[in-house]
Amino acid sequence: MKPGLSLPMAILFLFLTAGLCFFPAMAAIGDEQEILWAGEFSQQKLDNWLPKKFISETRYALATIDGEMALKAVSRKSASGLIKKIRVDLEKYPFLNWRWRIENRLTGTFDEKQKPGDDYAARIYVVVSGGIAIWKTKALNYVWARNSPKGDTWPNAFAGNNAMMKALRSSEAPVSVWLREKRNIREDFKTLFGKEIRFIDAVVLMTDTDNTQKEVTAHYGDIYFTTR
């Protein structure tokens, strides 16, 4: 492992190089465009989403909320994620779409840009494997921030420039309300890493509170890639 690479990034590397092969499901939205599914939680599917424990374990389970099926995450001083290995061609499917909500906020004055505050009520990130060059693995994190303003970006406190963070929601966003996101991840990679990315290799969900020692609950809706 290259010095300075964080444990979560090292675990992602081991997962991505484990030789697992998953085949993504594709469907059409009307007659307009094809979509590539990563998570069909509304259909009670958790196919090929594998748990990866960093410190203690966040509980992930399918649950009904407001009459809809979604993925529920409950973190109590824990840090673990769900990882799905899925190779996506960003020339064809550059847009990542999902819904999410949090049921309570992380409290306190911890700075999430520093190691003691590096916790998020909800985050979704995509990973580009570096292959045997583990230090080349990159992760683009979309987070529900606690104190950082919406739109802010910064290097991860543990992984540095290998993992860039982008606050899509922050303290001004309502709790217990579904919010819909759509990001051009190809453009975001170019902006935050300064390079063109053709393929991503995994999607990760993570709700964590191990550094701040807090408790939080979040829900994740369906996740899919689109052409536009």
C-alpha positions as CSV (number, residue, x, y, z in Angstrom):
1,M,0.0,0.0,0.0
2,K,1.3,3.5,-0.8
3,P,2.0,5.5,2.4
4,G,-0.9,7.8,3.2
5,L,-3.6,5.7,1.5
6,S,-6.6,5.3,3.9
7,L,-8.0,2.0,5.2
8,P,-11.4,2.5,3.4
9,M,-9.6,3.1,0.1
10,A,-7.4,0.0,0.6
11,I,-10.5,-2.1,1.3
12,L,-12.1,-0.8,-1.9
13,F,-9.0,-1.8,-3.8
14,L,-9.2,-5.3,-2.4
15,F,-12.8,-5.6,-3.4
16,L,-12.3,-4.2,-6.9
17,T,-9.5,-6.6,-7.6
18,A,-11.2,-9.7,-6.2
19,G,-12.2,-10.9,-9.6
20,L,-16.0,-10.6,-9.0
21,C,-18.1,-10.0,-12.1
22,F,-21.6,-8.5,-12.0
23,F,-23.8,-7.9,-15.0
24,P,-25.8,-4.7,-14.8
25,A,-29.5,-4.6,-15.6
26,M,-30.7,-2.2,-18.3
27,A,-34.2,-0.9,-19.0
28,A,-35.8,2.0,-20.9
29,I,-37.5,5.1,-19.6
30,G,-40.4,5.3,-22.0
31,D,-39.1,5.5,-25.6
32,E,-36.5,8.2,-24.8
33,Q,-33.5,6.7,-23.2
34,E,-31.9,3.5,-21.8
35,I,-31.0,3.4,-18.2
36,L,-28.5,1.3,-16.3
37,W,-29.6,0.1,-12.9
38,A,-27.3,0.1,-9.9
39,G,-29.8,-0.2,-7.1
40,E,-33.5,-1.2,-7.4
41,F,-34.4,-0.9,-3.8
42,S,-38.1,-0.1,-4.6
43,Q,-38.3,-3.6,-6.1
44,Q,-36.9,-5.1,-3.0
45,K,-33.6,-6.0,-4.7
46,L,-30.2,-5.9,-3.0
47,D,-28.6,-8.0,-5.8
48,N,-24.8,-7.9,-5.5
49,W,-24.6,-5.2,-2.9
50,L,-21.9,-6.4,-0.5
51,P,-21.2,-5.0,3.0
52,K,-17.8,-3.7,3.7
53,K,-17.0,-2.9,7.4
54,F,-14.5,-0.2,8.3
55,I,-15.2,0.4,12.0
56,S,-18.1,-1.4,13.7
57,E,-21.1,-1.8,11.4
58,T,-23.9,0.5,10.1
59,R,-27.1,-1.5,9.7
60,Y,-28.5,-1.6,6.2
61,A,-31.9,-3.2,5.4
62,L,-34.8,-2.8,3.0
63,A,-37.6,-1.0,4.7
64,T,-41.0,0.6,3.9
65,I,-41.2,4.4,4.4
66,D,-44.2,6.5,3.4
67,G,-45.5,3.5,1.6
68,E,-42.4,3.0,-0.5
69,M,-39.6,0.5,-0.3
70,A,-36.1,1.9,0.2
71,L,-32.8,1.1,1.7
72,K,-32.6,2.1,5.4
73,A,-29.3,2.9,7.0
74,V,-28.8,3.2,10.8
75,S,-25.4,4.2,12.1
76,R,-24.5,4.2,15.8
77,K,-20.9,5.2,16.2
78,S,-20.1,3.0,13.2
79,A,-18.7,3.1,9.7
80,S,-19.5,0.5,7.1
81,G,-20.8,0.7,3.6
82,L,-22.5,-1.3,0.8
83,I,-20.5,-1.7,-2.3
84,K,-21.7,-2.8,-5.8
85,K,-19.1,-3.6,-8.4
86,I,-20.5,-2.3,-11.7
87,R,-18.5,-1.1,-14.7
88,V,-20.1,1.9,-16.3
89,D,-19.0,3.5,-19.6
90,L,-19.4,7.2,-18.9
91,E,-19.4,8.0,-22.6
92,K,-22.8,6.3,-22.8
93,Y,-24.1,6.8,-19.2
94,P,-22.6,9.9,-17.8
95,F,-25.5,10.8,-15.4
96,L,-26.0,9.3,-11.9
97,N,-29.5,9.6,-10.5
98,W,-30.9,8.8,-7.1
99,R,-33.1,9.9,-4.2
100,W,-32.2,10.1,-0.5
101,R,-33.4,11.5,2.8
102,I,-32.1,11.8,6.3
103,E,-34.3,11.4,9.4
104,N,-32.0,13.4,11.8
105,R,-29.0,15.6,11.5
106,L,-25.5,15.0,12.8
107,T,-25.0,17.5,15.6
108,G,-21.9,19.2,16.9
109,T,-19.3,21.6,15.7
110,F,-16.9,19.0,14.2
111,D,-15.2,20.0,11.0
112,E,-16.0,17.4,8.4
113,K,-12.9,18.4,6.5
114,Q,-10.7,17.1,9.4
115,K,-10.4,13.5,10.6
116,P,-12.3,13.9,13.8
117,G,-15.4,15.2,11.9
118,D,-15.2,13.0,8.8
119,D,-18.8,11.6,9.1
120,Y,-21.8,11.9,6.9
121,A,-25.5,11.2,7.4
122,A,-25.6,10.0,3.8
123,R,-23.1,9.6,1.0
124,I,-23.0,8.0,-2.4
125,Y,-19.7,7.6,-4.2
126,V,-18.4,6.1,-7.4
127,V,-15.0,4.5,-7.6
128,V,-12.4,4.2,-10.4
129,S,-10.1,1.3,-9.7
130,G,-6.3,1.8,-10.0
131,G,-5.8,-1.9,-10.6
132,I,-2.6,-3.1,-9.1
133,A,-1.5,0.5,-8.7
134,I,-3.7,0.9,-5.5
135,W,-2.6,4.6,-5.1
136,K,-4.3,5.4,-8.4
137,T,-7.8,4.4,-7.1
138,K,-10.1,7.4,-7.1
139,A,-13.4,8.0,-5.4
140,L,-15.9,10.8,-6.1
141,N,-18.1,11.4,-3.0
142,Y,-21.5,13.1,-3.0
143,V,-22.3,13.8,0.6
144,W,-25.0,15.2,2.8
145,A,-22.8,17.5,4.7
146,R,-23.3,18.8,8.3
147,N,-21.6,22.2,8.2
148,S,-20.0,22.7,4.8
149,P,-22.2,24.7,2.4
150,K,-24.0,23.1,-0.5
151,G,-21.7,23.0,-3.5
152,D,-18.5,23.0,-1.5
153,T,-15.7,20.6,-2.4
154,W,-12.7,19.3,-0.6
155,P,-10.2,16.4,-0.3
156,N,-11.2,13.6,2.1
157,A,-9.5,14.0,5.5
158,F,-8.1,10.4,5.4
159,A,-7.6,9.7,1.7
160,G,-6.5,13.2,0.5
161,N,-6.8,13.8,-3.2
162,N,-7.6,10.2,-3.9
163,A,-11.1,10.9,-2.7
164,M,-12.8,14.2,-3.4
165,M,-15.9,15.3,-1.5
166,K,-18.8,17.4,-2.9
167,A,-21.6,18.6,-0.7
168,L,-24.9,18.2,-2.5
169,R,-27.0,18.8,0.6
170,S,-26.2,20.5,3.9
171,S,-27.8,21.9,7.1
172,E,-30.4,23.9,5.1
173,A,-31.9,20.8,3.6
174,P,-35.1,19.4,5.3
175,V,-35.1,16.2,7.2
176,S,-37.6,13.3,6.5
177,V,-38.1,14.6,3.0
178,W,-37.1,12.8,-0.2
179,L,-34.7,14.8,-2.4
180,R,-33.8,13.9,-5.9
181,E,-30.2,14.2,-7.3
182,K,-28.8,14.0,-10.8
183,R,-25.1,14.5,-11.4
184,N,-22.9,14.3,-14.6
185,I,-20.2,12.3,-13.0
186,R,-17.9,12.5,-16.0
187,E,-17.9,16.3,-15.7
188,D,-17.5,16.2,-12.0
189,F,-14.5,13.9,-12.3
190,K,-12.9,16.3,-14.7
191,T,-13.6,19.2,-12.5
192,L,-12.4,17.7,-9.2
193,F,-9.6,15.4,-10.4
194,G,-8.5,17.3,-13.5
195,K,-8.7,14.4,-15.8
196,E,-11.1,12.6,-18.2
197,I,-12.6,9.4,-16.9
198,R,-14.1,6.8,-19.3
199,F,-15.1,4.0,-16.9
200,I,-16.1,3.7,-13.2
201,D,-15.9,0.4,-11.4
202,A,-18.2,0.6,-8.4
203,V,-20.9,2.4,-6.6
204,V,-20.8,2.7,-2.8
205,L,-23.4,3.8,-0.2
206,M,-22.2,4.8,3.3
207,T,-23.8,6.3,6.4
208,D,-21.1,6.7,9.1
209,T,-20.7,8.2,12.6
210,D,-17.5,6.5,13.9
211,N,-15.5,9.7,14.3
212,T,-18.1,11.9,15.9
213,Q,-19.6,9.0,17.9
214,K,-23.1,10.1,17.0
215,E,-26.2,8.3,15.7
216,V,-28.1,9.0,12.5
217,T,-30.7,7.3,10.2
218,A,-30.9,7.8,6.4
219,H,-32.8,6.3,3.5
220,Y,-31.6,5.7,0.0
221,G,-33.9,5.3,-3.0
222,D,-33.3,3.7,-6.4
223,I,-29.9,4.4,-8.1
224,Y,-29.4,4.4,-11.8
225,F,-27.3,5.8,-14.7
226,T,-28.8,7.6,-17.7
227,T,-27.6,8.8,-21.0
228,R,-28.8,12.4,-20.4
